[in-house]
Amino acid sequence: MSKGILTRLRLSSLRLRLVVVFALVALTAAVSASGIAYWLNREAVLTRTQDGALGDFRQEMQNRAATLPLRPSQEDLRRTAEQMATGSANYQVLLLGERDAGKPIVGASDPDDFTLADVPRSLQEAVDTRRPVTEANPYPYHLFWQRTERNGTPYLVGGTRIDGGGPAGYMFKSLAAEKADLNSLAWSLGIATALAVAGSVLLAQVAATTVLRPVHRLGEAAKQLGEGKLDTRLRVTGADELADLTRTFNSAAESLQKKVADMSAREESSRRFVADMSHELRTPLTALTAVTEVLEDEQDSLDPMIAPAVALVVSETRRLNDLVENLMEVTRFDAGTARLVLDEVDIADQITACIDARAWLDAVELDAERGIVAPLDPRRLDVILANLIGNALKHGGSPVRVAVRTEDDELVIAVRDHGPGIPEEVLPHVFDRFYKASASRPRSDGSGLGLSIAMENALIHGGSITASNSVGEDGAVDGAVFVLRLPLDASGITREVQTRSSQGEVEEA
């Protein structure tokens, strides 16, 4: 069997099962046929040899041993045995008579090859037993035979007695030639069985290849379909079950391509709508922001009845402005147009600037070594930090602790609060867009996009953010912990993004 076949057998369990089944069926059939053929030939060979030798021995006993006197001499027995053994049957003879009553004598054709000790005792007893003469049994003595073995060679031993007080005779024939013939037959049948099994394996290979080649093509097509090549189709040949399966695959692929195209068109339309809406809102928002700034400056001189309404307008206008900016940021990520603008950033200075710009210095503890510098996008890092720290201040409890460290080739920034923590059912969704855990935390005035945008900015850096709960010494939850991990060198990420952009691919963070 070739190396290629063995490799295919190792790589394909279905192919291996088919080959094993074919081989087992062929082996069972070949062994059964060979066993039956061997048994039939063995019985035929042994029966033919046995019948021929025993028939010849019976005839010799009638023609020669029966003519001996009632009290033969040992020489008479020996000479008669030699004459009986000279026939074509090629066996040795031993005659057992009585010189006087109770005084047995033995004559053998070859005492060195055949003696009375070679005759089984059970056979002697059967030969010497006189049976009553009846209509069904006209003779008192019969011819008996038995197969025995001496020094690994099979022999046929037969014996009978002359009626009327004549001598008993035993023949001893070697079956070595028959054994050799049967061994040769067994080897031939064994070789034929091996060839049948080998042929069945080759046939199984052909059958498996015929069956599995379309299945393999179908698997490759399904793999391409899973990789996004929705125009993948298979050529349909034949009219069997595999052809029906191929048609079903092509139909499913065509339906999937159509549905994906429809979904992509709807998604693109939604993205355009959000982007256009955000751009369109910026112009009136700019005017509203200018008006609210004027109102905010004049808030102290306004009528006390009007001042709360002005404060609400200012607050909601700022919130709407933040929402529009977040939506525009999200559309940039979805469209794949978000890009990194790297600069050497001192992490401690960046975090301090972020906290100071938002007046959080009194509520945030910073644990950061000076001198940790990494090539990052300062604006996007500021967005990440502002969202994580702002989320901790808004939903957690003071003080909020920000710890900075490096691990191998990563920058790790942990933001921890001392609030009630995040419920277990909320943890998997904290970075989902527009998700608010209002049932478990105080009502938020945010848009539900902050943590999602933070995650997108981390991903575009080649990093990640994880959320978990901090457990105190008493086993109770003692605040939430957000851990930001960024590579200390994001230049490779930037080159990859730029390369994909030049190839016209859309990358989603």
KELUMFI-996641 format. One record per residue (C-alpha): residue number from 1; x, y, z. Coordinates in steps of 0.001 Angstrom, whole numbers, plus 500000, padded with zeros to 6 digits. Layout:
<atoms>
ATOM, n, east, north, up
ATOM, NUM, X, Y, Z;
...
</atoms>
This chain:
<atoms>
ATOM, n, east, north, up
ATOM, 1, 500000, 500000, 500000;
ATOM, 2, 501465, 503338, 499010;
ATOM, 3, 502431, 506103, 501419;
ATOM, 4, 499766, 508393, 499947;
ATOM, 5, 497033, 505881, 500737;
ATOM, 6, 498270, 505502, 504312;
ATOM, 7, 498310, 509279, 504729;
ATOM, 8, 494743, 509591, 503442;
ATOM, 9, 493669, 506804, 505786;
ATOM, 10, 495155, 508637, 508750;
ATOM, 11, 493606, 511943, 507762;
ATOM, 12, 490073, 510719, 507088;
ATOM, 13, 488230, 508735, 509711;
ATOM, 14, 485308, 508078, 507367;
ATOM, 15, 487687, 506716, 504739;
ATOM, 16, 489310, 504528, 507385;
ATOM, 17, 485952, 503177, 508508;
ATOM, 18, 484999, 502317, 504918;
ATOM, 19, 488320, 500551, 504335;
ATOM, 20, 488035, 498626, 507625;
ATOM, 21, 484470, 497524, 506838;
ATOM, 22, 485447, 496374, 503335;
ATOM, 23, 488495, 494563, 504714;
ATOM, 24, 486504, 492834, 507473;
ATOM, 25, 483796, 491712, 505051;
ATOM, 26, 486400, 490430, 502597;
ATOM, 27, 488372, 488749, 505386;
ATOM, 28, 485269, 487052, 506774;
ATOM, 29, 484187, 485854, 503344;
ATOM, 30, 487692, 484709, 502354;
ATOM, 31, 488357, 482917, 505644;
ATOM, 32, 484956, 481223, 505522;
ATOM, 33, 485439, 480118, 501926;
ATOM, 34, 489023, 479010, 502566;
ATOM, 35, 488038, 477152, 505722;
ATOM, 36, 485230, 475298, 503972;
ATOM, 37, 487458, 474494, 500987;
ATOM, 38, 490257, 473252, 503261;
ATOM, 39, 487895, 471100, 505318;
ATOM, 40, 486285, 469550, 502240;
ATOM, 41, 489650, 468858, 500590;
ATOM, 42, 491091, 467489, 503818;
ATOM, 43, 488205, 465064, 504260;
ATOM, 44, 488382, 464060, 500615;
ATOM, 45, 492153, 463430, 500695;
ATOM, 46, 492117, 461567, 503994;
ATOM, 47, 489020, 459559, 503142;
ATOM, 48, 490419, 458537, 499771;
ATOM, 49, 493768, 457511, 501254;
ATOM, 50, 492135, 455830, 504206;
ATOM, 51, 489576, 453886, 502147;
ATOM, 52, 492222, 452783, 499683;
ATOM, 53, 494628, 451557, 502351;
ATOM, 54, 491970, 449843, 504454;
ATOM, 55, 490360, 448217, 501417;
ATOM, 56, 493729, 446901, 500264;
ATOM, 57, 494519, 445691, 503790;
ATOM, 58, 491177, 443881, 504038;
ATOM, 59, 491793, 442152, 500731;
ATOM, 60, 495316, 441129, 501753;
ATOM, 61, 494005, 439734, 505027;
ATOM, 62, 491515, 437602, 503083;
ATOM, 63, 493975, 436500, 500407;
ATOM, 64, 497071, 435865, 502536;
ATOM, 65, 496449, 435881, 506282;
ATOM, 66, 493387, 433676, 505947;
ATOM, 67, 495525, 430931, 504266;
ATOM, 68, 497868, 430603, 507260;
ATOM, 69, 497548, 427501, 509439;
ATOM, 70, 495618, 427686, 512679;
ATOM, 71, 498889, 427590, 514653;
ATOM, 72, 501339, 429467, 512413;
ATOM, 73, 504967, 429906, 513239;
ATOM, 74, 506577, 433266, 513780;
ATOM, 75, 508369, 432872, 510463;
ATOM, 76, 505061, 432243, 508722;
ATOM, 77, 503650, 435409, 510220;
ATOM, 78, 506707, 437459, 509312;
ATOM, 79, 506832, 436245, 505729;
ATOM, 80, 503113, 436821, 505236;
ATOM, 81, 503354, 440321, 506733;
ATOM, 82, 506191, 441198, 504371;
ATOM, 83, 504160, 439949, 501414;
ATOM, 84, 501152, 441997, 502496;
ATOM, 85, 503321, 445143, 502871;
ATOM, 86, 504733, 444961, 499358;
ATOM, 87, 501515, 446243, 497812;
ATOM, 88, 500945, 449644, 496261;
ATOM, 89, 499187, 450970, 499384;
ATOM, 90, 502605, 451382, 501061;
ATOM, 91, 501860, 450447, 504653;
ATOM, 92, 503528, 448246, 507280;
ATOM, 93, 501847, 445097, 508560;
ATOM, 94, 501914, 443281, 511871;
ATOM, 95, 500284, 439837, 512318;
ATOM, 96, 499451, 438512, 515768;
ATOM, 97, 498817, 434758, 516186;
ATOM, 98, 499173, 431933, 518754;
ATOM, 99, 501800, 429217, 518691;
ATOM, 100, 499915, 427374, 521393;
ATOM, 101, 496915, 428316, 523455;
ATOM, 102, 497763, 431443, 525432;
ATOM, 103, 501181, 431826, 523774;
ATOM, 104, 500993, 434753, 521295;
ATOM, 105, 503556, 435296, 518590;
ATOM, 106, 504093, 438402, 516414;
ATOM, 107, 505275, 438758, 512848;
ATOM, 108, 506054, 442240, 511494;
ATOM, 109, 506983, 443406, 508035;
ATOM, 110, 509436, 445904, 509567;
ATOM, 111, 509920, 445541, 513344;
ATOM, 112, 512000, 448719, 513441;
ATOM, 113, 509137, 450792, 512003;
ATOM, 114, 505985, 449142, 513350;
ATOM, 115, 505512, 447200, 516575;
ATOM, 116, 502542, 446251, 518693;
ATOM, 117, 503312, 449250, 520938;
ATOM, 118, 502307, 451538, 518043;
ATOM, 119, 498771, 450113, 518076;
ATOM, 120, 496478, 452018, 520447;
ATOM, 121, 495118, 449851, 523237;
ATOM, 122, 491544, 450848, 522442;
ATOM, 123, 491999, 449643, 518865;
ATOM, 124, 493374, 446287, 520038;
ATOM, 125, 490392, 445798, 522327;
ATOM, 126, 487960, 446623, 519514;
ATOM, 127, 489674, 444178, 517118;
ATOM, 128, 489758, 441346, 519692;
ATOM, 129, 486118, 441769, 520704;
ATOM, 130, 483903, 439013, 519243;
ATOM, 131, 480394, 440170, 518423;
ATOM, 132, 477335, 437926, 518240;
ATOM, 133, 476371, 436904, 514736;
ATOM, 134, 472879, 438028, 513775;
ATOM, 135, 470988, 438821, 510630;
ATOM, 136, 472111, 442425, 510986;
ATOM, 137, 475697, 441408, 511864;
ATOM, 138, 476825, 438388, 509826;
ATOM, 139, 480488, 438635, 510925;
ATOM, 140, 481865, 438296, 514460;
ATOM, 141, 484926, 440435, 513721;
ATOM, 142, 485144, 443791, 511914;
ATOM, 143, 487796, 446092, 510501;
ATOM, 144, 488554, 449067, 512793;
ATOM, 145, 490818, 452038, 512205;
ATOM, 146, 492175, 455024, 514092;
ATOM, 147, 494317, 458049, 513266;
ATOM, 148, 497276, 458618, 515548;
ATOM, 149, 500472, 460640, 515594;
ATOM, 150, 504090, 459721, 516268;
ATOM, 151, 506908, 462261, 516444;
ATOM, 152, 504696, 464859, 514794;
ATOM, 153, 503825, 462617, 511835;
ATOM, 154, 500205, 461474, 511399;
ATOM, 155, 499529, 457770, 510851;
ATOM, 156, 496566, 455569, 510025;
ATOM, 157, 496321, 452419, 512116;
ATOM, 158, 493835, 449708, 511130;
ATOM, 159, 493172, 446212, 512383;
ATOM, 160, 490963, 443157, 512025;
ATOM, 161, 490897, 439450, 512845;
ATOM, 162, 490335, 436392, 510667;
ATOM, 163, 487155, 434514, 511486;
ATOM, 164, 487430, 430979, 512790;
ATOM, 165, 490502, 431504, 514947;
ATOM, 166, 492860, 433035, 512405;
ATOM, 167, 495505, 435650, 513262;
ATOM, 168, 494798, 439312, 513961;
ATOM, 169, 496334, 441790, 511581;
ATOM, 170, 497270, 445461, 511942;
ATOM, 171, 498359, 447914, 509286;
ATOM, 172, 500351, 451139, 509906;
ATOM, 173, 500355, 453773, 507150;
ATOM, 174, 502099, 457139, 507222;
ATOM, 175, 499988, 460163, 506249;
ATOM, 176, 503000, 462499, 505895;
ATOM, 177, 502453, 462974, 502147;
ATOM, 178, 498811, 463851, 502710;
ATOM, 179, 499811, 466265, 505482;
ATOM, 180, 502296, 467969, 503148;
ATOM, 181, 499631, 468270, 500455;
ATOM, 182, 497171, 469734, 502940;
ATOM, 183, 499789, 472174, 504265;
ATOM, 184, 500468, 473301, 500708;
ATOM, 185, 496721, 473733, 500189;
ATOM, 186, 496473, 475745, 503428;
ATOM, 187, 499302, 478042, 502297;
ATOM, 188, 497618, 478525, 498940;
ATOM, 189, 494301, 479339, 500581;
ATOM, 190, 496055, 481710, 503017;
ATOM, 191, 497746, 483551, 500158;
ATOM, 192, 494434, 483721, 498318;
ATOM, 193, 492786, 485150, 501468;
ATOM, 194, 495517, 487773, 501846;
ATOM, 195, 495177, 488737, 498195;
ATOM, 196, 491409, 488969, 498601;
ATOM, 197, 491786, 491264, 501616;
ATOM, 198, 494365, 493419, 499825;
ATOM, 199, 492102, 493606, 496803;
ATOM, 200, 489166, 494587, 499011;
ATOM, 201, 491248, 497362, 500574;
ATOM, 202, 492106, 498713, 497133;
ATOM, 203, 488466, 498469, 496099;
ATOM, 204, 487518, 500236, 499329;
ATOM, 205, 489978, 502980, 498483;
ATOM, 206, 488417, 503399, 495063;
ATOM, 207, 484903, 503345, 496499;
ATOM, 208, 485841, 505720, 499315;
ATOM, 209, 487485, 508103, 496879;
ATOM, 210, 484428, 508014, 494641;
ATOM, 211, 482131, 508716, 497574;
ATOM, 212, 484316, 511082, 499576;
ATOM, 213, 485630, 513284, 496767;
ATOM, 214, 482275, 515080, 496401;
ATOM, 215, 481994, 515234, 500195;
ATOM, 216, 485485, 516754, 500380;
ATOM, 217, 484568, 519324, 497720;
ATOM, 218, 481419, 520087, 499665;
ATOM, 219, 483449, 520567, 502847;
ATOM, 220, 485889, 522900, 501101;
ATOM, 221, 483001, 524884, 499656;
ATOM, 222, 481377, 525136, 503090;
ATOM, 223, 484708, 526341, 504504;
ATOM, 224, 484970, 529030, 501813;
ATOM, 225, 481382, 529999, 502516;
ATOM, 226, 482215, 530335, 506192;
ATOM, 227, 485179, 532559, 505306;
ATOM, 228, 482827, 534988, 503592;
ATOM, 229, 483117, 533853, 499963;
ATOM, 230, 479376, 533839, 499458;
ATOM, 231, 479609, 533352, 495684;
ATOM, 232, 480973, 529819, 496200;
ATOM, 233, 479055, 527239, 494164;
ATOM, 234, 479592, 523583, 493243;
ATOM, 235, 479153, 521923, 489879;
ATOM, 236, 476353, 519361, 489982;
ATOM, 237, 477033, 516027, 488254;
ATOM, 238, 474948, 512871, 488289;
ATOM, 239, 471570, 512186, 489802;
ATOM, 240, 472412, 510409, 493040;
ATOM, 241, 472088, 511505, 496669;
ATOM, 242, 475392, 513397, 496550;
ATOM, 243, 474121, 515385, 493569;
ATOM, 244, 470972, 516238, 495533;
ATOM, 245, 473154, 517321, 498447;
ATOM, 246, 475208, 519531, 496114;
ATOM, 247, 472052, 521149, 494747;
ATOM, 248, 470839, 521773, 498286;
ATOM, 249, 474176, 523378, 499172;
ATOM, 250, 474073, 525641, 496122;
ATOM, 251, 470520, 526661, 496925;
ATOM, 252, 471419, 527380, 500561;
ATOM, 253, 474520, 529357, 499502;
ATOM, 254, 472480, 531429, 497048;
ATOM, 255, 469832, 532146, 499683;
ATOM, 256, 472511, 533047, 502232;
ATOM, 257, 474249, 535370, 499772;
ATOM, 258, 470996, 537150, 499056;
ATOM, 259, 470142, 537529, 502739;
ATOM, 260, 473628, 538758, 503617;
ATOM, 261, 473510, 541231, 500735;
ATOM, 262, 470133, 542496, 501962;
ATOM, 263, 471388, 542762, 505534;
ATOM, 264, 474562, 544514, 504417;
ATOM, 265, 472535, 546979, 502381;
ATOM, 266, 470237, 547669, 505318;
ATOM, 267, 473195, 547984, 507683;
ATOM, 268, 474969, 550340, 505317;
ATOM, 269, 471797, 552358, 504976;
ATOM, 270, 471480, 552531, 508761;
ATOM, 271, 475090, 553616, 509112;
ATOM, 272, 474628, 556317, 506500;
ATOM, 273, 471480, 557461, 508227;
ATOM, 274, 473210, 557718, 511608;
ATOM, 275, 476225, 559449, 510102;
ATOM, 276, 474090, 561875, 508080;
ATOM, 277, 471850, 562543, 511043;
ATOM, 278, 474832, 563216, 513265;
ATOM, 279, 476336, 565602, 510731;
ATOM, 280, 473028, 567338, 510232;
ATOM, 281, 472559, 567749, 513979;
ATOM, 282, 475945, 569371, 514438;
ATOM, 283, 474904, 572646, 512762;
ATOM, 284, 471839, 573318, 514926;
ATOM, 285, 473704, 571972, 517951;
ATOM, 286, 476479, 574488, 517371;
ATOM, 287, 473939, 577288, 517450;
ATOM, 288, 472182, 575793, 520482;
ATOM, 289, 475514, 575411, 522280;
ATOM, 290, 476353, 579067, 521659;
ATOM, 291, 472933, 580135, 522965;
ATOM, 292, 473197, 577910, 526046;
ATOM, 293, 476626, 579326, 526835;
ATOM, 294, 475140, 582837, 526785;
ATOM, 295, 472213, 581683, 528923;
ATOM, 296, 474581, 579999, 531344;
ATOM, 297, 476604, 583195, 531701;
ATOM, 298, 473392, 585163, 532429;
ATOM, 299, 471889, 582478, 534639;
ATOM, 300, 472556, 584365, 537894;
ATOM, 301, 470673, 587455, 536703;
ATOM, 302, 467635, 585566, 535415;
ATOM, 303, 464257, 585370, 537119;
ATOM, 304, 464355, 582587, 539757;
ATOM, 305, 461336, 581013, 538075;
ATOM, 306, 463197, 580787, 534765;
ATOM, 307, 466652, 579820, 536072;
ATOM, 308, 465852, 576053, 536604;
ATOM, 309, 464515, 575803, 533060;
ATOM, 310, 467650, 577461, 531720;
ATOM, 311, 469828, 575066, 533741;
ATOM, 312, 467890, 572104, 532312;
ATOM, 313, 468287, 573426, 528751;
ATOM, 314, 472025, 573883, 529241;
ATOM, 315, 472409, 570380, 530716;
ATOM, 316, 470347, 568589, 528061;
ATOM, 317, 472039, 570545, 525262;
ATOM, 318, 475439, 569376, 526477;
ATOM, 319, 474140, 565848, 526801;
ATOM, 320, 472748, 565972, 523261;
ATOM, 321, 476065, 567335, 522012;
ATOM, 322, 477928, 564439, 523716;
ATOM, 323, 475485, 561934, 522229;
ATOM, 324, 476002, 563312, 518722;
ATOM, 325, 479786, 563208, 519128;
ATOM, 326, 479554, 559606, 520381;
ATOM, 327, 477336, 558608, 517478;
ATOM, 328, 479772, 560112, 515001;
ATOM, 329, 482610, 558241, 516675;
ATOM, 330, 480653, 554986, 516519;
ATOM, 331, 479898, 555462, 512815;
ATOM, 332, 483604, 555976, 512142;
ATOM, 333, 484390, 552678, 513835;
ATOM, 334, 481598, 550880, 511979;
ATOM, 335, 482684, 552319, 508638;
ATOM, 336, 486303, 551369, 509257;
ATOM, 337, 487520, 554956, 508909;
ATOM, 338, 488816, 555289, 512473;
ATOM, 339, 492617, 555636, 512457;
ATOM, 340, 495343, 555872, 515052;
ATOM, 341, 497500, 558984, 515257;
ATOM, 342, 500400, 557838, 517388;
ATOM, 343, 502585, 559993, 519570;
ATOM, 344, 504993, 559330, 522423;
ATOM, 345, 502754, 559571, 525488;
ATOM, 346, 503878, 559836, 529096;
ATOM, 347, 501171, 557742, 530717;
ATOM, 348, 501233, 559434, 534143;
ATOM, 349, 501058, 562917, 532573;
ATOM, 350, 498248, 561825, 530252;
ATOM, 351, 496129, 560459, 533114;
ATOM, 352, 496800, 563558, 535237;
ATOM, 353, 495771, 565829, 532354;
ATOM, 354, 492592, 563805, 531816;
ATOM, 355, 491620, 564041, 535501;
ATOM, 356, 492529, 567722, 535773;
ATOM, 357, 490586, 568707, 532647;
ATOM, 358, 487432, 567255, 534155;
ATOM, 359, 488024, 568544, 537700;
ATOM, 360, 488315, 565045, 539207;
ATOM, 361, 491560, 565599, 541110;
ATOM, 362, 489882, 565455, 544523;
ATOM, 363, 487965, 562253, 543735;
ATOM, 364, 490670, 560183, 542001;
ATOM, 365, 493828, 558586, 543445;
ATOM, 366, 496600, 557995, 540911;
ATOM, 367, 499255, 555324, 541410;
ATOM, 368, 501550, 555637, 538403;
ATOM, 369, 505301, 555661, 538043;
ATOM, 370, 506839, 558509, 536136;
ATOM, 371, 508702, 557708, 532957;
ATOM, 372, 506377, 555099, 531454;
ATOM, 373, 506232, 556226, 527830;
ATOM, 374, 504461, 554417, 524976;
ATOM, 375, 503525, 555273, 521355;
ATOM, 376, 499736, 555682, 521616;
ATOM, 377, 496997, 557900, 520247;
ATOM, 378, 496639, 560600, 522963;
ATOM, 379, 493101, 561587, 521989;
ATOM, 380, 491813, 558016, 521990;
ATOM, 381, 493607, 557211, 525247;
ATOM, 382, 491968, 560273, 526788;
ATOM, 383, 488563, 559025, 525606;
ATOM, 384, 489202, 555620, 527163;
ATOM, 385, 490364, 557080, 530485;
ATOM, 386, 487541, 559637, 530625;
ATOM, 387, 484911, 556960, 530092;
ATOM, 388, 486392, 554476, 532570;
ATOM, 389, 487058, 557015, 535319;
ATOM, 390, 483794, 558874, 534685;
ATOM, 391, 481881, 555588, 534833;
ATOM, 392, 483558, 554705, 538133;
ATOM, 393, 482736, 558094, 539647;
ATOM, 394, 479158, 558061, 538373;
ATOM, 395, 478181, 554492, 539247;
ATOM, 396, 480732, 553458, 541859;
ATOM, 397, 481945, 555091, 545010;
ATOM, 398, 484817, 557365, 545927;
ATOM, 399, 487668, 557227, 546077;
ATOM, 400, 488386, 555958, 542570;
ATOM, 401, 491878, 554518, 542265;
ATOM, 402, 493815, 554433, 538993;
ATOM, 403, 496884, 552141, 539019;
ATOM, 404, 499413, 551892, 536186;
ATOM, 405, 501928, 549100, 535648;
ATOM, 406, 503677, 547219, 532837;
ATOM, 407, 503544, 543478, 532248;
ATOM, 408, 505892, 542062, 529622;
ATOM, 409, 505047, 544063, 526455;
ATOM, 410, 501755, 545444, 527761;
ATOM, 411, 500656, 548603, 529518;
ATOM, 412, 498069, 547818, 532207;
ATOM, 413, 495806, 550534, 533660;
ATOM, 414, 493344, 549447, 536354;
ATOM, 415, 490449, 551707, 537385;
ATOM, 416, 488765, 550669, 540631;
ATOM, 417, 485885, 552184, 542548;
ATOM, 418, 484393, 551397, 545966;
ATOM, 419, 480759, 551129, 544988;
ATOM, 420, 478301, 548209, 545045;
ATOM, 421, 480020, 546477, 542139;
ATOM, 422, 478495, 545129, 538949;
ATOM, 423, 475818, 542403, 539133;
ATOM, 424, 476902, 539106, 537611;
ATOM, 425, 474124, 539213, 535020;
ATOM, 426, 475267, 542689, 533925;
ATOM, 427, 478996, 541929, 533539;
ATOM, 428, 478724, 540312, 530077;
ATOM, 429, 476887, 543386, 528732;
ATOM, 430, 478765, 546362, 530185;
ATOM, 431, 480471, 547062, 526845;
ATOM, 432, 477316, 546658, 524750;
ATOM, 433, 476025, 549763, 523009;
ATOM, 434, 473124, 551584, 524702;
ATOM, 435, 473144, 549072, 527549;
ATOM, 436, 472188, 550500, 530943;
ATOM, 437, 471892, 548479, 534122;
ATOM, 438, 469155, 550782, 535410;
ATOM, 439, 467552, 548042, 537446;
ATOM, 440, 470624, 547519, 539562;
ATOM, 441, 472325, 550925, 539622;
ATOM, 442, 471176, 554503, 540035;
ATOM, 443, 469696, 556056, 536918;
ATOM, 444, 472352, 557230, 534499;
ATOM, 445, 472231, 560388, 532437;
ATOM, 446, 474678, 558896, 529937;
ATOM, 447, 473931, 557596, 526467;
ATOM, 448, 475039, 554017, 527046;
ATOM, 449, 477833, 554428, 524482;
ATOM, 450, 480739, 555441, 526705;
ATOM, 451, 482105, 552019, 527637;
ATOM, 452, 481423, 550723, 524127;
ATOM, 453, 483477, 553565, 522613;
ATOM, 454, 486215, 552933, 525187;
ATOM, 455, 486376, 549293, 524115;
ATOM, 456, 486497, 550258, 520419;
ATOM, 457, 489400, 552622, 521091;
ATOM, 458, 491211, 549897, 523017;
ATOM, 459, 490670, 547383, 520231;
ATOM, 460, 491996, 549726, 517539;
ATOM, 461, 495176, 549971, 519626;
ATOM, 462, 495380, 546172, 519651;
ATOM, 463, 494362, 546062, 523317;
ATOM, 464, 491323, 545161, 525401;
ATOM, 465, 489281, 546094, 528459;
ATOM, 466, 487914, 543677, 531040;
ATOM, 467, 485396, 544299, 533794;
ATOM, 468, 485131, 542453, 537095;
ATOM, 469, 484287, 542935, 540755;
ATOM, 470, 486756, 543414, 543575;
ATOM, 471, 486168, 541152, 546572;
ATOM, 472, 487159, 542261, 550055;
ATOM, 473, 488692, 540221, 552839;
ATOM, 474, 485230, 539375, 554191;
ATOM, 475, 484205, 537932, 550816;
ATOM, 476, 481828, 540792, 550004;
ATOM, 477, 481970, 542794, 546766;
ATOM, 478, 483985, 545969, 547278;
ATOM, 479, 483617, 547888, 544036;
ATOM, 480, 484142, 547292, 540337;
ATOM, 481, 487490, 547028, 538525;
ATOM, 482, 488059, 547890, 534852;
ATOM, 483, 491449, 546796, 533484;
ATOM, 484, 492775, 548360, 530272;
ATOM, 485, 495554, 546497, 528462;
ATOM, 486, 497415, 548168, 525601;
ATOM, 487, 500560, 547120, 523732;
ATOM, 488, 503608, 549209, 524601;
ATOM, 489, 504301, 549461, 520869;
ATOM, 490, 501208, 549984, 518684;
ATOM, 491, 503154, 550941, 515569;
ATOM, 492, 502653, 547464, 514074;
ATOM, 493, 498893, 547810, 514539;
ATOM, 494, 498959, 551143, 512729;
ATOM, 495, 500847, 549729, 509756;
ATOM, 496, 498424, 546836, 509502;
ATOM, 497, 495422, 549166, 509569;
ATOM, 498, 496951, 551394, 506901;
ATOM, 499, 497768, 548410, 504695;
ATOM, 500, 494230, 547064, 504899;
ATOM, 501, 492848, 550500, 504158;
ATOM, 502, 494961, 550790, 501035;
ATOM, 503, 493610, 547431, 499854;
ATOM, 504, 490042, 548688, 500184;
ATOM, 505, 489092, 546361, 503019;
ATOM, 506, 486698, 547416, 505735;
ATOM, 507, 487986, 546755, 509207;
ATOM, 508, 485631, 546672, 512125;
ATOM, 509, 487150, 547213, 515536;
</atoms>
